[in-house]
Amino acid sequence: MNNLKRIDPRRPFTITADGLRRITLGMTAVAGSTELAAHGSTTGSAHREHAKPRRTTATPQRVLLVAAHADRGALDDHARQTLAAAALIADGATEVVLLVFGEFGGDAAALGADKLIELPMFDRRVFAPMDELNALAACVAAYAPAHIFLPDNANGDGDLGRRYAAAANASVATHVVEIDAAHVAAYIQTNTAFASRALPEVVLLAPNAVDPKLPFVGAGERVVWRFDGEPASSKDIVRDLGIEEIDAAQLALEEADFIVSAGNGVSDVPAFERLAATLGAAIGASRVAVDDGKFTRDKQIGATGKTVEASVYIAFGISGAVQHLQGIKDCRHVIAVNLDASAPIAKRANLTVIADAQETISALNEAAAAARSARGTGAALLNSTSVAEGALA
């Protein structure tokens, strides 16, 4: 499997297209039923091989609104799970509206949305919480949704949901780990107790509470909607100090979005570090590489080191022990460079390059150097990542 997710054993259910499901000891039990099926089997597997039907074609009587920030033109896993939650809860007379802060080039229909509202003026790199709050409030006023869903994250969505709930005096549930059409539930008392309540006006969903795979599609209608509200930033309520550029090597691995990691197959550490600097990536390492003294202990990734959530993780010469795989379980795209096609890391990777790690690093450094010579240092630095990706391909 390419998607190794660690299931929280205390979480009672996860909502899927087949309803609430409990996952225990490799078996799947449907909530409210004694029928068991082998883990991984789905009643709709044959159905999903065909074109997916529209979730509903009825005239909408109510609206569910999902708001999320886009990341480089797409929604991340957490945002897609939140949209799927609304789509799974919606009945035949309910319309699911997706409000995206930033540019969005994905397929809203495939993600379960019936209408898409895109606000490209809200760049994720710009901190404008009051402007976003006003835009969300204006959208709520226009569509009067019964419930509003946002991912409960640290990338702006969780903050926006809390700001809106406070400003509108709306009922809210945060860190929601279980949800259906009637209730939500979350951990309380430092995760030692479990509390549930009726579905509130604002739902902030925790990661992995919903299976984003849907057996249907939405209408996917793109709506032209203008937000003409007065920018709050002009009133000096919040002042954006901008983003400070730092060396990726100084970034904490837990916060890094792009990581290159070295294992036992990397012998030339300076060459590996040059490649990381060229790509603008943070540096990680396996436990073997750290134990050999090639890297400091704070670079170790795995169950006994750091757990990372990078969008791109490139593993050079790492076989992929189970402890290391635990450390990268939440990475979005994993690329492995390894001579052994049957190594455990290859089963986790989205792309595996069967090659010597050190030779690949040298080839990428040479490609970057050639690009600098041909195009000039400034242009090459802007395109070095593309060059590296082309060499890997």
N, C-alpha and C positions, 0 to 999 in steps of 0.2 A: 504494500500500500504506500502511496505517496503522501498520505495525510495521516500522520500518527498523532492523535490527540489523546492527552491524558484525561481520563474521565474522573471527575470528582465523585468518589464513592458515596458521599453524603448527599449529593444532589438527587432528589427523588425522581424527577422526570425531566426529559428533554422533549420539546414540542417538535414534531415532524409532520410531514404531509399525511401520515397515517394516524395522527393523534399524539397524545402524550405517551412517551415510552420510557420504561425503566430498563437500565442496562446493568445486569449483574451476572458475573461468572460466565461471560461469553454468551449469554442468552438474552433475548429481548422480550419483555412482557408489556403488553398494552395496558395502560391504566384502566381500571374498572373491568378487566377481563382476566380469566385464568388461562387463556390460550397463550402458548409459548411458541416462538419460532426461532430458528437458528440465527445467531447474531450476524447481521449483515444482510439477511434476506429481507425483501420488501415485497408487499403484495402488488405494488405497481411497477415492478421491474420491467415486465413485458410492455406495459403501457408506455413507459418512458422511452422505449425504443422508437415510438412513432412520434409524429408531430404533436406537440402539446396543445391541448385545447385552451380557449380563453376561460379564465376563472369565472367570469360572469358577463352576460350581455344585457342584464336587466337595467332598468332605469334606476340610478342611484338614489337612495333615500337618506343616506348619511355618508360621512366621510371619515376616514382615518388618515391622519397626516404623519408622514415620516420625514424628519429633518436630519441632515448629515452633511459634513464637510467632505468635499472631494479631495483626493490625493492624486495629483498628476493626471487629472481627467477621469479618474475611476473611483469607485467606492471600495474601501478596504473590507476585509472579511467581517469585521464587527458591524459595519454599516449594512452590509448585505444581509447579515443575520437579523438585524433590526427590521429591515424592510420585509424580509420573509415572515417575521412574526406578525406584522400587520396583515400581510396577505393571507396567512393561514387562519387568522382570527376572523377576517372579514367574511360576511355572509353574502348571499347573492344580490342583496340590495345595497351593498356597501362599496364605495369607491376608495381606492388607495391612492393617495396623492403623495408624491415624493418631491421634497424641496431640497435642492442641492446648493450648498454654498460653495461657489467656485465653478470652474468649467467641468462639464461632464460629457464624455464621449462614449459611454457605455450603452448597453441595450437595456433600457428601463423596463420594457415589457418582459424580457426574460427574467428579470429580477423580481417581478411581481407587481410592478407599479402600473396603475391605470392612467395616471397623469404625471407628467414631469415638469417641474418648474426649476429652471436653472438661473442662478444668480452669479454670473461670471465676475462681477465686480468685487466679490469677496474672495480675495487671494488668501490662501491659508498662511502665507508668510506675513500677513498684516494683521495686527491685533486690533480689532475694532468691535469689542463685545456689545457696546450699546447700539451701534449700527445694525449688527446682526439681530439683536433683540427686537429692534423696531421692525426689521424685515419679517421676522417670525411672527410678531404680533399682527402685522398687516396681513400676512397670509392667513392667519387664524381668523381674522375678521372677515376675510373674503370667502373662506370656505366653511367656517363654523364646524370644525371637526369634533367628533365625539371624544376622540382620544388623540394624543400627540405622542409619538415614539421617537426617541433619540438614543444613540449608543452612549453608554455611560463610560466615557473614556477621558483621557487627559489632553485630547487634541482639540478641544473647543466645544465638542458636542455636549459633554457632561456639564460644563460650565454654563452653556447656553440654556440647557433645559432647566437648571436650577434657577438661573436669572429669570426665565420666563415664569416659572411657577411662583416665584416670590412676587414678581411684578403684577401678575394676574390673580394672585391669591388662589391659585389652583391646587387641587389635591395632587400629590406627587409620590411616586415610589422610586427609590434609587437602588442600584446594585441588584436589579431583579434577576434572579436565576431560574425562576419558573413562571410560566405565563400560559394562560389560555383565554378563551372568550369571557370567562366569568371572574377570574382572579389572577393575582400576581403573588409571588412569594420571594422572600429574601432572607439571608442569614442575619442574625442579630446577636448581640452580646458576644462580640469577638468570635463569631462563627460557631458558637456553642449551642445556639437555638435557631429555630426556623419559624418565621412568622409569615402569615398570608393575609390578604385583604382583597376587597372587591377592586376591580380594574379602575385605577384612578384616571384623572384627566391627563396627567403627564407620566409617561413610563420611561425610565432610564434603564436600558437593558444591559446586563452584564454580558461578557463574551461567552460564546459557546452554549447559550441557553436554548438556541434554536438551530435546527438543521436548515441551511439556506437552500437546499435542493428542493425545488418545487415541481410538482407534476403538471403544472399549468402555467400560463403566461398571462400578463395583464394586457390592457389595451395599449399602453405605452404611448399615449398621446402627449406630444410636446406642446406645452401651453406657453404662449407669449404673455408674460406678466411682468409689469414694470413696478419696481419699488421706487416711489417718488418721495419718500419721507426725507425730512431734513437730517443730514448726517449729524449724529450726536458728537462726533469728534470736533466739530466746529465750535462746540460749547466748552471745549477743554475739560470734559468729564473724564476722559481717558486719553492719555498721551502715549503714542506708540514710540518707543525708543529704538525700534528696529531690531534687526538680528545681527548679532556679532559673529563674524566668521572666525572659526578656530580650526586648528589643525585636527584632522579626523583622528590622528593617533592619540590625541589628548582626551578624546570623548569617551565617556564611560560606555562599556560594551552594552549595558542594559538600555542605553539611549540611542545607540548607533543604528542607522537605517541601512547601511551598507558595510558588510564585514568580510574581510578575507582572512581565512584561518589556515594555519600551518600545522601539519602533523609530522610523523616520522619520516615521510617522503621528502621533506624539505631540508636540504643540506646547506644551501647558501642563504643564510638569514638576511644579509645585507641586500641581496637581489630581491628577496621577497618583500623587504621593507620598502625598497624603491618602487616596486610595483604597487604596493598599497598607497604610497604617496601619489603616484601617477593617477590612480583611480579615485583618489579621495576617499579611501575606505579605512575604517578602523581595523586594528589588528587583533586577531584572536589566535588561540592555539589549543591543541589537544593536550591531555594530561601527559602523554608520553613526551611531547616536545617540551613541556614545562619541566618535567622531571629530569630531562637531559640537560637542562640549564640554558636552552636556547631562548626561552622567554620567561618573563617574570610571572609569578603566581597570579597576579591580577588579570592576566590575559587568558587564563584557563577557562574553557567553556565546557560545561557538562554538569552532571548531577552534583559533583563535588566542587564545581567552579561557578561560573556565571550562567544564567539562563537568559537567552537573547531572543529578540523579536524583530530581527532585521527584515526589511523587504527583500534584500538580496544577500545571500550568504554563499560564499565560494570557499569550498574546502579543498586545499591542496595536500595530497598525500595523507589523508585521514581515512582509516579503514571504517570507522564508525562504530565504536563500541556502544553498548546500550546506554552507558552513562553519558556519552557525548550526544547521542540522539535525543536524550531527554533534555539536554541543554538547548537544542535547536528546534524543539517540537513546534514552536509557534512562529518560526521563520516562514515568510510567504513563498519565496523562491529559493531553492537550494541547488547549487551547481557543484558537482563533485569532479575532481580531476584525480584519477587513480588508475594504476595499471591493472588492478584486479576488478573485472567487470562484475564479479559476484560478491564484492565487499558489501557489508551492511549499509554503508553510506549510499551505495548506488540504488538501493531499494527506497530510500527516503528522498533521494534527489529528484528534482524535476528534469534535470539534464545532467548526464554523466559523460565526461570526456575521458575515453580510455587512452591515456598517455602518461608519460613520466611527468610527475609534478614539477621537478626542477627544470626539465627541458621546456615545459610549457611556460613557466615563469620567465625563463630567458627569452623565449620567442615573443612573449608579450612586451617585455622591456625593449627588445630590439624593434618591435613594431612601433612602439611609442616614440623611440628615439628617431626612427626613420620619418615618422609623421612630423616631429619637431623640425627636422632638417628641411623637409619638403615645404612645409606651410608656415614655418616661423613658430617661435616658442609660444606666443600668446594664443594663436589659433589652435595649436596642437593640444594645449592644456584644456581648451574647451571641448575638444573632440576626442580626448584620450580614452574616455570610457567607451565611445563607439568603436574606436580602433580595437580596444581589448575584446569587446564583444564579438567583433568580426573575426578576430584571430581564433577565439574559442569556437565559433561556428565552423 
